[in-house]
Amino acid sequence: MRAIAGLWRWRHNPLRRATDLAEAWVALVAVLLIVVVAPIIGVATGSLAQGALMQSVQEQHKNRREVPATVVRKLAQPPLDSDPETSTARDAHSRVVANWKAPDGAHRTGRVLSSLTTPHPGDRFMLWVDGTGQVVGRPLDDATATTHAALAGFGTAAAAAGLVEGARRLIVWRMVRRRYDRWDRAWDKAGPDWGRTGTGS
């Protein structure tokens, strides 16, 4: 990482300028923030996400039930997406009209996606519903929740590290611009007399 390259200015060097020392401090602080603080932020974010997702998993498992459904009739399939990158999971399922019984005992009928490849009237398949019998998605499982939390933590840590590195580069760029401006002003003062010392002119 480029921030580490600034640390060489810590050496005792008679040519070291105050700006070199300032750049070294900026580099050291950036390295410490990236190595220590960014992972802590990532772990904290991952832990918070894990807690929220696990609570969602518990609520979903509490409020959703898998019930058997019976095919009434098959519905016409929409045309398949020719682009495999944009095709969805619905292309692998069959659209049917089905009957099912809600957890509260009410009978429901509706259009749903079934896992059957060639559904016929009377075929049975499993369907996830909420407490009122409305069709819902499969509840989130613990492994998926943990994976999502880990990805959230890693992404946050990477974003924090990128933000620190971006700030370091901006600060160093401003310092270099200021140094060049000082050099230009010094050159403007010394430039007209450059090479004339001792010539008697």
C-alpha positions as CSV (number, residue, x, y, z in Angstrom):
1,M,0.0,0.0,0.0
2,R,1.2,3.5,-0.9
3,A,0.6,4.8,2.6
4,I,3.5,2.6,3.9
5,A,5.9,4.3,1.5
6,G,5.6,7.5,3.4
7,L,7.1,5.9,6.5
8,W,10.6,6.0,5.1
9,R,10.6,9.7,6.0
10,W,10.8,8.8,9.6
11,R,14.5,8.0,9.1
12,H,17.1,10.6,10.3
13,N,17.8,12.4,7.1
14,P,19.5,15.9,6.9
15,L,17.4,16.6,3.8
16,R,14.1,15.9,5.5
17,R,11.7,18.8,5.4
18,A,8.8,19.6,7.7
19,T,6.3,18.5,5.0
20,D,8.1,15.2,4.7
21,L,7.5,14.6,8.4
22,A,3.9,15.7,8.1
23,E,3.4,13.2,5.2
24,A,4.9,10.5,7.3
25,W,2.5,11.2,10.2
26,V,-0.4,11.2,7.7
27,A,0.8,7.8,6.3
28,L,1.2,6.3,9.8
29,V,-2.2,7.4,11.0
30,A,-3.8,6.0,7.7
31,V,-2.1,2.7,8.2
32,L,-3.2,2.5,11.8
33,L,-6.8,3.4,10.9
34,I,-6.8,0.8,8.0
35,V,-5.2,-2.0,10.1
36,V,-7.0,-1.4,13.4
37,V,-10.1,0.7,13.1
38,A,-11.5,-0.5,9.7
39,P,-11.7,-4.2,10.9
40,I,-13.3,-3.1,14.2
41,I,-15.9,-1.2,12.2
42,G,-16.5,-4.2,10.0
43,V,-16.9,-6.6,13.0
44,A,-19.3,-4.2,14.7
45,T,-21.4,-3.8,11.5
46,G,-21.4,-7.6,10.9
47,S,-22.5,-8.2,14.5
48,L,-25.3,-5.7,14.3
49,A,-26.4,-7.2,10.9
50,Q,-26.2,-10.7,12.4
51,G,-28.4,-9.7,15.3
52,A,-31.0,-8.1,13.1
53,L,-31.0,-10.9,10.5
54,M,-31.3,-13.6,13.2
55,Q,-34.3,-11.8,14.7
56,S,-35.8,-11.7,11.2
57,V,-35.1,-15.4,10.8
58,Q,-36.9,-16.2,14.1
59,E,-39.9,-14.0,13.1
60,Q,-40.1,-15.6,9.7
61,H,-39.9,-19.1,11.0
62,K,-42.5,-18.2,13.6
63,N,-45.0,-16.6,11.2
64,R,-44.5,-18.8,8.0
65,R,-45.7,-22.3,7.4
66,E,-45.2,-24.8,4.6
67,V,-48.5,-26.2,3.6
68,P,-49.5,-28.6,0.8
69,A,-51.2,-27.1,-2.2
70,T,-53.2,-28.9,-5.0
71,V,-53.0,-27.9,-8.7
72,V,-56.3,-26.8,-10.2
73,R,-55.0,-26.0,-13.6
74,K,-51.8,-24.9,-15.3
75,L,-51.4,-21.3,-16.5
76,A,-49.7,-20.3,-19.7
77,Q,-46.0,-19.6,-19.2
78,P,-44.6,-16.2,-20.1
79,P,-41.9,-16.4,-22.8
80,L,-38.5,-17.4,-21.4
81,D,-35.8,-14.7,-21.2
82,S,-33.3,-15.4,-23.9
83,D,-30.5,-13.7,-21.9
84,P,-29.2,-16.1,-19.2
85,E,-27.8,-13.2,-17.2
86,T,-31.2,-11.6,-16.7
87,S,-33.3,-14.7,-16.5
88,T,-34.9,-15.3,-13.1
89,A,-35.8,-18.3,-11.0
90,R,-39.4,-18.0,-12.1
91,D,-38.3,-19.4,-15.5
92,A,-37.6,-22.7,-13.8
93,H,-41.1,-22.9,-12.1
94,S,-44.6,-23.5,-13.4
95,R,-47.4,-21.0,-13.0
96,V,-50.5,-22.7,-11.8
97,V,-53.9,-22.0,-10.1
98,A,-53.8,-24.0,-6.8
99,N,-55.9,-24.6,-3.7
100,W,-54.4,-24.7,-0.2
101,K,-55.5,-24.5,3.4
102,A,-54.3,-21.6,5.5
103,P,-52.9,-22.2,9.0
104,D,-56.2,-20.7,10.4
105,G,-58.2,-23.3,8.5
106,A,-59.5,-21.1,5.7
107,H,-59.3,-22.5,2.1
108,R,-57.4,-20.3,-0.4
109,T,-57.2,-20.4,-4.2
110,G,-54.8,-18.3,-6.2
111,R,-52.1,-18.1,-8.9
112,V,-48.8,-19.3,-7.6
113,L,-45.4,-20.6,-8.8
114,S,-45.1,-24.3,-8.2
115,S,-41.9,-26.5,-8.1
116,L,-43.5,-29.0,-10.5
117,T,-42.0,-29.2,-13.9
118,T,-45.1,-30.6,-15.6
119,P,-48.1,-29.8,-13.3
120,H,-51.4,-31.6,-13.9
121,P,-54.7,-31.0,-12.1
122,G,-54.6,-32.8,-8.7
123,D,-50.8,-32.8,-8.4
124,R,-49.6,-31.7,-5.0
125,F,-46.6,-29.5,-4.0
126,M,-45.5,-27.5,-0.9
127,L,-46.2,-23.8,-0.6
128,W,-45.0,-21.3,2.0
129,V,-47.8,-19.1,3.5
130,D,-48.2,-16.6,6.4
131,G,-50.7,-16.9,9.2
132,T,-53.5,-15.6,7.0
133,G,-52.7,-18.0,4.2
134,Q,-51.1,-15.5,1.9
135,V,-48.3,-16.8,-0.2
136,V,-44.9,-15.7,1.0
137,G,-41.3,-16.6,0.3
138,R,-39.3,-19.3,2.0
139,P,-38.0,-18.1,5.4
140,L,-34.4,-17.1,5.7
141,D,-32.2,-19.7,7.2
142,D,-29.4,-19.3,9.7
143,A,-26.6,-20.0,7.2
144,T,-27.8,-17.4,4.7
145,A,-28.3,-14.8,7.5
146,T,-24.7,-15.4,8.7
147,T,-23.4,-15.1,5.2
148,H,-25.2,-11.8,4.6
149,A,-23.9,-10.5,7.9
150,A,-20.4,-11.4,7.1
151,L,-20.6,-9.8,3.7
152,A,-22.0,-6.6,5.3
153,G,-19.1,-6.5,7.8
154,F,-16.5,-7.1,5.1
155,G,-18.0,-4.5,2.8
156,T,-18.2,-1.9,5.6
157,A,-14.5,-2.6,6.5
158,A,-13.4,-2.3,2.9
159,A,-15.4,0.9,2.5
160,A,-13.8,2.4,5.6
161,A,-10.4,1.4,4.4
162,G,-11.0,3.0,1.0
163,L,-12.3,6.1,2.7
164,V,-9.2,6.4,4.8
165,E,-6.9,5.8,1.8
166,G,-8.9,8.4,-0.2
167,A,-8.6,10.9,2.6
168,R,-4.8,10.2,2.9
169,R,-4.3,10.8,-0.8
170,L,-6.3,14.0,-0.7
171,I,-4.3,15.4,2.2
172,V,-1.0,14.5,0.6
173,W,-2.1,16.0,-2.7
174,R,-3.0,19.3,-0.9
175,M,0.4,19.2,0.9
176,V,2.3,18.7,-2.4
177,R,0.3,21.5,-4.1
178,R,1.2,23.8,-1.2
179,R,4.8,22.8,-1.5
180,Y,4.9,23.5,-5.2
181,D,3.2,26.9,-4.7
182,R,6.0,27.8,-2.1
183,W,8.6,26.7,-4.6
184,D,7.1,28.8,-7.3
185,R,7.1,31.8,-5.1
186,A,10.7,31.2,-4.1
187,W,11.7,30.8,-7.7
188,D,9.9,34.0,-8.6
189,K,12.1,35.8,-6.1
190,A,15.4,34.1,-7.0
191,G,14.8,33.6,-10.7
192,P,15.7,37.1,-12.0
193,D,19.1,37.0,-10.2
194,W,19.9,33.4,-11.1
195,G,23.5,33.1,-12.4
196,R,24.3,36.7,-11.9
197,T,26.2,36.4,-8.6
198,G,29.8,37.5,-8.9
199,T,29.6,38.5,-12.5
200,G,29.8,42.2,-11.7
201,S,26.6,43.1,-13.6
